[in-house]
Amino acid sequence: MSEYQYYEFVAVDQPLTEAQQGELRALSTRARITPSSFVNDYRWGDLKGDPRAWMERCFDAFLYLANWGTHRIALRLPIGLLDPDTAAAYCVGESAHSWATRTHVILDLHSEDEEGDEVYDGGGHLAAIVPVRAELAAGDRRLLYLAWLLCVQGRELDDDEPEPAIPPGLGTLSGPLHALAEFLRLDPDLLAVAAEAGPPLETKAASAAALSRWVKAMPEAEKDDLLLRLLRDDDAHLRLKLLRRFDGAAADRSSDARRTAGELLAAAEVRWAERQRRARERAAAQRKRREQAAAAAREQRLNALAGAQEQAWQQVGAMIETKKPKEYDTAVALLSDLKALAERDGRTAAFNRRVRELRQQHARKPSLLDRLDRARLA
């Protein structure tokens, strides 16, 4: 299979300038470049640029996949919305790491599949995933916990490494978080056992009365400054920062449960084994039901056949005379039912004698004889 790579970058907070678009075009004549995105795929060659540098300079999201099994997603947030130390507490390995520039924090998440050779399905991954950036900016740390769990899955941490704070709602991921977990191939059993200790997600919106009281309590000078910044539109995240500041008055709802990486992996193994056991039991039960249904149907056929055996032998002879393979198959199936009926009624010897006569009569039909042999019709 030929080599395949796909690159997609998106600018969310600020559009690319004409100069930036020109720089990107100089690096790729084939890419699809807009004021908010850069998309290109390669079946030979490689990107003539450094994705890390591009993320630091002008993009807020980046997705990469290659048909040898590499999946990569990177997200950039302003430092005012994501503390670098908080990001570093969760992004602790090769599968998930973070770094900070003067103005932003960047998360870089990787997944590798050694089998590779996956079929590219036409994109759309980043559009499904990029809303997780807004969720994280709003204070939802589930993305960060998934990043830490990715490092656990990759066996990049010591078994006794304690888990960080578990954010609320880990067991009820949003659509974008589901898309991210699927793209990064996060083990569903590992995620399920991790979510068992997490608190539920609280989605109750702040009341207008509570917001009004909070705003009234602000110093007048601060409110004037905030209104001026809003009118100047010099902070795209001002509303989000204020809402997070308001919400920050509430207690941290993250769980303080501290399991270790080794305990989570062991629990995931147990859950996987239990899931496999239940699947085997379901398969066995389904197989038994099918066998019982088939046995009942055959018994019904045999009962109907019991009073019309001579007509059945005549049908067998007529079907064989057609010399058609499909008719041979139908004849052999009917003979198999006649054999079962003979065994049930203790008339096996008489049945075998008639089959031998049938073989002698049609000894020059090797295709028929082969079917009789495979059906164990003597």
N, C-alpha and C positions, 0 to 999 in steps of 0.2 A: 504494500500500500504506500502511496506517495506521501511525502511529508505535508502536513497542514498546520498552519498557525493562524489564530484569529486575535486581533487587538481591537479593543473599543475603549475610548476615553470620553468622559462627559464632564462638561463645565456646568455646575449648578448655580453657584452663587453669583458669578460674574461671567458675562460672555467673553469669548476670545476677541482680542483686538485684531484689527486688520493686519497689524505687524506680526502678531503671533500666528495668525492663519497663514501668512506668507512664509514664515519660518517653517511651519509644518509642511506646506506644499513643497518647499525646497527639498525636504527630506523624503517626500513620497508624491509621485505624480499620479498614482492610482487611487490613493486614499479618498474616501468620502469625507470631506471637511466642511463643517458648518460653524457658525459662531458659537455653537454649544457642544460640538462633538468632533471626534476623529475616529474613523472606522476603516480598518483594512484587514485583508487576509493575505496569506503568503503560502504558495505551494512550492516555492523555491526562494532562497534568500531569507532575509530577516529584517526586522524593523531597524531603520537607520536612526536610532535615537535611544535614550535611556528612559524607560518608563518612570523610574524613581525621580529623575530630574524633572520630567514633564509633570508629575504629580506635585512636586514642590513648587513649580512655577505657575501652573495655570489650570490644572484639572482637579475635580473633586471626586471622581470615581473612575476606576480602571478595571477592565475585565480582560483576562487572557485565557485562552485554552489552546492546547496542542493535541494532535491525535496520538501522541505517544503517552498521553495520560496526565498531562499537567493542567491543573485548573488554578487560577489565581484571581483574587479580587482585592483591590485596594480602595480605601476610602479616606478622604481628607476632610477634617473639620477645623474651624477656628479654635484657637486655644481658649477663647472665652466660653466655648461650649463643651469642650472636652479637656480635662486636666491631663497633661502628659504623664504624670505619676499614676493616675488612675488607669490610663491605657496600658502603661507598662506593667501594672500589677496583674493584668489578665493576659497580655500578649507576651508570653514567656519562653517561646521556643522558636524552632525553625519554621513550623507550620503557621505560626502567628507571631509577628513582631511589630513594634511600633517605633516611630521616631518623631521628633519635633523640629520644626523650623522656628524662626522668630515669630511667625504668626499662626502656624497651623500644627495640628497633630495628624499623622498619617498612619493608618492601620494597613498592614499587608498580610493577607491570608493565603496559604498555599494548600493544595491537595495533590497528591501524586498517586497514580494507579499504575502499578508495574506492568499490568497486562497491556495497557495502551491500545492503540488501533481502534479507538472509538469512532463512531460515525458522527460527523458534524451535522447538526439538525437545523441550521439556518439562523442561529442567533436568537435574540430576544431575552437572553439570560439577564443582561444588565438592567434592562427596563423593569424586569420583575424584582430585581434585588435592590436597586438604588434607593427605594423609599426607606430602607433600614437606616440610611444616613440621617434622615429627618427624625426617625424614632430615637436614635442615639443622641442626637442634638437636643431632643426634648427631655433627656435624662433617663431614657430606658436603657439599662445596662445589659439586657439580654444578649445583644450582639457581642459584647465583650466577653460574657461568660461562654458563649459558643466558641469564641476564639481560644479561650483557655482549654475548653473541652477538646478542641481540635489538637492541641499539643498533647493532651493526655492520650488521645486515640493514637497519636504517632509515637507513643512510648518515649517522649522527649523529656519527661519529668521523672524524678525519683519516686518510688512507690510511696514514700512517706511524705511527699509534698502535699501540704494542706490546700484545700480548694479555697478560692477567694469567696467573698460574699455572694450568695445566690440571689439574683434579682427576682422580683415578683413576676409571675406569669410564665415561668420557664416551661410549664406543661401545656400552655395554650399560646403557642407562637403565632405571630401575625403571618399573613400570606408572604410578605417579603422575607421574613426570617425563615419561613419554611423553604422558600426558594433558595436562600443562601445556604441553609443546612444541606439541601439536596445537591446544590452545585459543588459544595465542598466535600460531599460524600460523608457527612457526619453520621456515625453509627447510630441508628435509631434506638437500639437497646441501651447504649451508653447515655444518650440524651434522656431516655425515659427514666432510668435510675437516678440520673442527676436531678431531674425535675421532682422526684418524690419528696425531697426535703425543702423545696422552694415554696415560698408563700404565694397565695393566689394573687392575680392581677386585680388591682382596684382601678376602675375607670370612671369613678364619680367625678364629674366636672365641678369646678369651684362655682359657688353661687354668686350671683351679682352683688348680693349684700356683703358677702365676705370680701370680694374684690374691692367694693366701694370703701369699706372700712380700712382696708390695707392702703389704698391710694390716699385716703384722707390723712392717714397717719404719717405720710411721707413729708419731709421738710419741703417748704415752698420752693426753695432754691433748686432742690434736686428735681422737683416736678417740672420746673421751667426748663432746666437743662435737658431733661428727657424729651419734652415736647419739641424743643428746638432741634434736637438730634433726629427726631422722627420726621420733622418737616424738611430737614436737609437731606434726609434719606442717606445718611452717611454710615448707617449700620444696618445691614440687611437682616440681622438676627436680633434686633432690639426687642421686638415683641416676645420672641422666644426666650430671651434672657430674662425679661421681666417676669414672665410666667414661671420660669424655673426658679427665680428668686422668691416669688410668692409661694410656690410649692415647697421651697426649701425650708419653710417654717415648720412643715410637718416632719415627723420623725422618719428616719430611714426605714423603709419597709423590707429591706433585704434580710434574708435569713442569715443567722449567725452560725448555722450548722457548719461544722468543719470536718468533712470526711477527707480522706487522702486520695491521691490519684490511684494508688493501688487498690483501695477499697472500691472505688468506682469501677475500675476495670474488672475486678472480680465479680462485682454485682452484675455487671453487664453480661459477663460470661454465663452466670447462673440464669439470667433472664433469657438469654439466647437459647440455652439448653432447654429451658422450660417451654419456650415457644416452639422449638423443634419437636419436643415430646408431644405437645398438644397437636401440632400439625400432623405428626405420624398417627396419633389416635384418630383424628378426624379423617385422615386418608383411609385408615383401616376400617373405620365405621362406614364410610362411603363405599369402599370396596365390598364390604359384607352386604350392604343393602343392594348393591348392583348384582352380586352373586345370588342373593335370595330372590331378587326379582327375575333374574335370568332362569333360575331353577323353577320358579313358579310358572313362568311363561312356557318353559319346555315341558313341564308336567301337563300343562293345559294342552299343548300341542300333541303330546303323546296320547292323552285321553281321547282327543278328537281323532287321532290316527288309528287308534285301536280297532275301531269299527270299519275301517276302510283300508286295510293293509293291501288287499289285492289291487285295488284301484291305484294305490301308491306305487306298487311294483310296476304296474302298467305305465304310470307317468314317468318312472325312471327310465324304462325302456324307450319310451317315445322321445324323451329329452336326449338320450344318448344317440338316437338315430339322427338327430339334427346335425351332429358333428360340430356343434358350436361350443367354444370354450365356456361361455357364460352358462349355457344349458348344462354342460358337464358339471360346473360348480353347483348349480341348483340340484342336480341329480344326486351328487355326493352328499349335499346337506340333507336331502330327504332320506338317503340311505343311512346316514348317521342317526337320524331320528328312529328309523326302523330298527337299527341295531340296539339303541337304548331301550326301545319298547320290548325287543326280544329278550334282552338281559333282565328287564323288570319282570317279564312274564315267564322266565325259565325256558325260552325257546331259542337259545343261542345257536344250538347245533343246526337247526333248520335254517336259520338266517344265514349262517356261514356257508351252508351247502348251496343256497341260491346265489350268494355272491360269487362263489367259485364258478358256478355255471355262467354267471354274467361275465366273468373274466375270460372264460374260454370262448364265449360267443363273440367277444370284442377284443380278442388277443392282438389284433392288428391296429389297435388304437392306443399308442404309447402315451399320449397326453391324458387320456382317461385313466389308464392304468397307474400313471404317476400320481394322479389325484387320489385314487383309491388307496395307494400305498401311504401317502401322506396323511390320509384320514384313518389309517389303521383298519381298513376294511378288508378282511382276509378273503 
